[in-house]
Amino acid sequence: MEDKSLRERSHPSRGVLQVAPDVACLQIVMVNVYFVGEPKARDGSWVMIDAGLSGSARRIARTAEERFGKGAKPAAILLTHGHFDHVGALRELATLWDVPVYAHELELPYLTGRSDYPPPDPTVGGGAVALMSRFFPRGGIDLSARVRTLPADGTVPAMTGWSWIHTPGHTPGHISLFREADRLLVAGDAFVTVKQESALAVLTQLPEVHRPPAYFTTDWEAARRSVQILADLRPLAAATGHGLPMHGEQMEQELQALARDFDRVALPARGRYVRQPAVADAGGVVAVPPPVPDPMSKVLAGIGLATLTAVVAMALWRLNNRNR
């Protein structure tokens, strides 16, 4: 099979990638949303996976109408996990469409207001996005009235032929989705196809199979096992939460290499959660390890102090001139 991403199948104006005849990917800045269902399918016969960034609801709804018809609404919204960049438009869309939201039971605490996620670790990843992660939202949201637990038998509501797979590590209740018929994998952030920690990689979108975004991964041993589970499926196409969907020999080889060499190529040398994971249960976060030394915090504090000093000095100068 030819090695390539699916960039060349994108809609010329909407950033929509055709992953399969009934699966489309909408790219929203740095994260992906997926629509599963035949184009022009009737209401209630398609599903949306994840819900992008805050402020993207209108674009997502408009893209759904372009694909499925005016006023079209899904049978449900399915979440791979509940990080801020995957649920940003969730509340608005779930209300607009009046549909249930499905997630793994271990992800429910962060979707029902019971718990926040553990703090990100900006010391891992080695890129600008990783450094900025200290400012990313980690709070849970409360969608108690709409959230449902995925069926325990692995089936997926309104997605015939698909199964969900528990792939924790990036979050406790992270899931991936797999369709045996064409070996299509929707991996969420269990692994991604861009070096998400790097702003340059995010901008260029050069496709490569990569570890889960390091700054938000809080259990690296679980993440390693999850990558191995997905590699063992031998997918022919991989659609991830970040980066371009990929298929072909390049994707297959890189995924196998990631699973085989995870400790060498993916596990950070040091970091808050590298040796000791965050602990969570059905009620949410139980314990987190202490933070590790973060040299950038002193740099940022210094920048903040310098900025504050400059602002105060300018205010005093203006006050002095005004009083002359």
N, C-alpha and C positions, 0 to 999 in steps of 0.2 A: 504494500500500500504506500502511496506517495507520502513523503514526510511534509507536513505543513500544519500551520494553524488554520483556523477558519476565518481569518481576517478577510479573505477575498470574497466571502459570501455575505459581507455586511451590506445592510441597506445603505444607499449612498447618503442619506440625510439624517437617519435616525439612530445610527450606531447599533443596529440590530444585526446579530449574527445568526445565521441559520445553522444550527448544530445538527439537526436531523429534520426530516419532513414535518414532524410534529413537535419539535423542540426548538425554541428560539431564545437567544440571549440578548438582553439589553444591557449595555455598558453605561454605568452612571459614575462618572469621574474615576474612581479607583475600585469599584465593586460591581458585581454582576447580579442581575435579576433574571430568572428564567420563566418562560411560559411553556407549559406542556399541554398540547392539544392541537388537533388539526386546525389549520387556518379556517376562519369563518365557522368554527364549531359553535353549536348553539349554547346558550347560557347553561352553566352548570356542568359542562362537559370538558372543561379545561381547568388547570391548576396553575397557580403562580408559586414559585419557589423563591423565598426570601423577599425582602422589601426595601432594599437599598438605603440611601442616605436620607436624612431629614431634608425636607424641601423638594423631594423628587416625586411626590404623589401624583401631581398633575401630569408629569411626563410619563410616568408608568401607566396611568389610566388612559392617556391618549394613545400610547403605543398598543395597549390591550385592545382599544377600539379599532385601531388600524388593522390589527391582526384578526380579531374575532367579530368585529361589527359594532355599530353604534350601540352604546348602552350595555355592551357585553360584560358579564361578571362571571368570575370563576366559581367552581364548586367549593373551593377552599384556598387558603394560603398556607403553604407548608414551609416550615423553618428548618434550615440546617442547624442553626443556633441563634442566639439572641444578642450578639454583640451589636453595638450602636450602628455600625455600617450595614447591618443586615435587617434591622427593624426600624430604620429611620422614618419610613412612610407607612409603617404597619397600622398604627392606630387609625390614621386618616382613611386608608384604603379599606380596612376591615369594616369601618363604619359606612363608607360610601357604598360598598358592595353588599354589606350585611351578610358576611360569610364567617364561618369558623376558622380558627387558626390552629394548626396541628404542630406539635413538637414532642420531643422525647420527655418522659416524665422527669428526668434529672435536669432538664432545662426549664421546667415550669417555675421554679422559685424566682427566676430572673424575668419572668413574663407575667407574674402575678403580684409583684411588689413585695415579695417576701425577702429578697436578698439582692445585693449588688454583686457584681463580679469581683474577683480579686484585683488588686492594683496591677496595671501593666508593668512590664519590666523594660525600661528604656535603655538598659545597659547591654541588651542583646540585639543582634541584628546588624549593627555597624553601618547604619544608614540614616539619612535625614528623617525618614518617616518613623524609624525606631526612636530617634531622639525626641520627636514631636509627640510620641505616644503618651508621654507623661501627662499631656493635656487632653487626651481622648476621653470621652464620657465612658463610664463603666457602670453607671447606675442601672438598676433593673427598671422595667416598666410594668404597669398594672393593666393587664387585659383579661382579668379574671373571668369576665362574663363570656368571653369568646374563645378562650384557649381550651383545647382538647388534647388529651394524651394520644399519641399514635397507637394503633392496635398492637397488642403484644405479639401477634403472630407474624409480624414483619410485613404485612400488606400495607398498601398506601391508599388512603381514601381517594376515590375518583381517579386513580392512576392504575388502570388495569395492566398487569404484566410487570409492574415495578415492585421492588422490595426495598425497605429501608434497613440500614445497617448501622448499629451503634459504633461510632468511631470517635471516642473521647480522646482528650489530650489537650486540644485547643480550648475546649470547654467540656464540662462534665457530661452534658447531654447532647453533644454534637452528633449529628447523623449524616450519612451519605445515602444516595439512592442509586439503584442499579437495575437495569433492564436486561435480562438475559437474552432476549430475542436478538438484539443487535449489539449487545455488550457495551451499552452506553452507561457511563458513570457520571453522576452529578456528585462531586466530592466535597462541596462546600469549602471549608478551610482546612480539611484534614491534610491536604496538600494543595498547593496552588501552582499556577503556571507563569509566575513572575516572581522576582525577588522583591517581595512586598515591603521589606524594610527600607529599600532604596528608592528615593524620589526619582532618580534618573531612570531606573528600571521601570517604575510605574509609568513614567512619561513615554518611554520608548516602546513599552509593551513587547519586548523581544521574548517570544515564547520559550520557556524552559520549565521543566518540572522542578519544583522547589518545595522545601519544607513548609509547614504551616507558618503563618506570620508569627515570628518569634516573640515579639513584645507582648502578645496576648496569650501565648501558650503557657499553661500553668501546670502541666503534668507531662513531662517529656518522655517518660517511659510508656505511658498510655499512648502518646502521639506516635511513638515508634511502632507499637503493636498495631495501631490503626492503619498506618501506611502499609504495613505488611499484609494486613487483611485485604486491603484494596488492591495491592499488587497481585495477590493470589487470585483475584477475580479475572485477571488478564483482560482488562477492558480494551476495547478497540478505539474508544473515544472518551475523553475526559473533559468535562465542563466543570470549572472550579469557581470559587467565590471571587477570586482575583486573577487577572490575566486572561489571555485569549483561550477559548476552548481549543483543544489539540486532538489530533488523531494521527494514526500511522506509526511507522517504525520508530521515529524519534521519540514520540511520547511513550511507547511501550518500553523502549530501552532505558529511558531516563527514569521512569517509574520503578522499574526493576532495580536499577542502580541505587535509587534513593532508599528503597527498602533494604537492599543488601548492605549498603554502606552507611546507614543512617547515623550510627554513632560517630563516624568519621566526618561525614560531609554535612550533617544537619544539626547534630547536638552542639549547642554553644559550649565553649570551653568553660565559661563561668556565667553565673546569672542567678537571680533570686530563686527561680524554680528548677534549676538544673539538677541539683542534688537532692532537693526536698520539694515535693510538689505541694500545691495548695490542696487542702482536704475539703471535700464537699459531700453532702448527702441530699436526700430528697427535700430537705428544708432549706438548702442553700449552702453558702460557704461556712465551714466549721472552723478552719484554721488556715493561716498563711504564714510562710516562713518570713523571717525578718528581711528587710531590704539589704542589698549589697551596696558597697561603696559606689557612689555615682559621681565621678569627677565633673560631669557636665552640670550637676546641680549647683556646684560652686561657681562655675562659669556663668550660668544663667542668673544666679543670685548676684554675682558681680555686675552683670549687665543691668539687672534691675536696679541695683543700688546706684550705679552710675547714671542711669536714666532719671531716677528719682532726684539725685543730687543736681543734675542739670535742670530739671523742671523747677526745683526749689530755688536754685540760683537765678534762673530767668524771672521767676515771680518776684524775688527780692529786688532784682535790678529794675524791673518795671515799677515796683512800689517806690523804690528810691527815686527814680526819675519823675514819678507822678508827684512826689512830695517836694520837689525842688521849686 
